[in-house]
């Protein structure tokens, strides 16, 4: 399974560019973690790191051990040099949907879901913790002017919309263009259509032996069990006792206590607080932003964007719809 450039959707804008993947030579055993923002990416990276290194210690900050390859705030040559020098099993972060990646049978693709409403609230909080001026400055150092994508845009600062308007925009934002058409990701906290599009590209490929679906709600319900599932997907022989030991290092409190090592982009200095990246956000926080009319509109909107089986999984994980059971029975 390998897709040519002509078959890939382009996901390119000022701060992320999926064509950067063309600089990387994939290896047997590589792991690619693809998920929309705030859906459990860092949690999954931490779980994978515990398996790869058989314990909590890392050879460096997670943001360099497992870089976000598409993000255009580091020169691509530097990112590739770090990955090429790694002798451990590599695991790489991306927010690009699977139809924008170089797909390879030798690589395992992990895709993580979360209730889109909770992810949006988490993203809203993240934007207030981000030093956007620093992000832009790093981008301008990393990418020559002639290679930058899109106009410079407004000066970095707070989002132009208030939280209620931002959430409303997320709900009503446009659906994505058809495959083959270049896509400029939406600004701010993104859109519901963006999240469901990325989930949908995984859902279409869930039958493939090297594509696995994980979910934030499943982590919350049974982290040890999910670590055992993840180990099986990646080919690690892990006992339940060892899974219990390792999973303790992937708790929210433990990750917050090691935020400088585990949070993303800590080596780039883009967070006002590394620890705040691991804020304790509960399920259902979205209700603060939803009136009855918005709740009704959400149900109507999301049913336009995905089929019932995918919606059940997206909102509740395997409790709502277990793709593995269905795939086995089919």
GIVENCOR-V911840 format. One record per pair of residues at least 12 apart in sequence whose C-alpha atoms are under 7 Angstrom apart, sorted by the first residue. I is the first residue (numbers start at 0). J is the second residue. Records with the same first field share a line. If there is no record, write none. Layout:
I: J, J
This chain:
0: 102, 103, 104
1: 101, 102, 103
2: 101, 102
7: 98, 99, 100, 179
8: 98, 99, 178, 179, 180, 181
9: 99, 181, 182
10: 95, 99, 181, 182, 183
11: 182, 183
12: 148, 149, 183, 184
13: 147, 148, 149
14: 70, 71
15: 69, 70, 71
16: 69, 70, 71
17: 69, 95, 99
19: 68, 69, 75
23: 79
26: 105
27: 105, 106
28: 88, 105, 106, 107
29: 88, 89, 90, 106, 107
30: 89, 90, 91, 106, 107, 108
31: 90, 91, 92, 107, 108, 109
32: 91, 92, 93, 108, 109, 110
33: 92, 93, 94, 95, 96, 109, 110, 111
34: 93, 94, 110, 111, 112
35: 94, 194, 197
36: 94
37: 118, 121, 122
38: 111, 112, 113, 118, 215
39: 111, 215
41: 262
42: 249
45: 249
46: 226, 249
49: 245
51: 88
54: 245
55: 248
60: 260, 261
61: 260, 261, 263
62: 263, 264, 265
65: 90, 91, 92
66: 91, 92
67: 91, 92, 93
68: 92, 93
69: 93
71: 138, 141
72: 134, 137, 138, 141
73: 138, 141
74: 141, 142
96: 197, 200
97: 200, 201
98: 200
104: 209
106: 209
107: 209, 210
108: 209, 210, 211
109: 210, 211, 212
110: 201, 211, 212, 213
111: 212, 213, 214
112: 213, 214, 215, 313
113: 214, 215, 216, 313, 314
114: 313, 314, 315
115: 191, 194
116: 285
117: 282, 283, 284, 285
119: 188
120: 284, 285
122: 188
123: 188
125: 276
128: 270, 271, 272
129: 269, 270, 271
130: 269, 270, 271
131: 155, 156
132: 155, 156
133: 269
134: 269
158: 187
163: 288
169: 188, 189, 190, 191
170: 190, 191, 297
172: 190, 191, 192
173: 192
174: 192, 193
175: 192, 193
192: 304
195: 304, 305
206: 326
214: 316
216: 315, 316
217: 316, 317
222: 246
223: 242, 243, 246
226: 242
227: 242
251: 277
255: 274, 277
258: 273, 274
259: 273
262: 276
308: 320
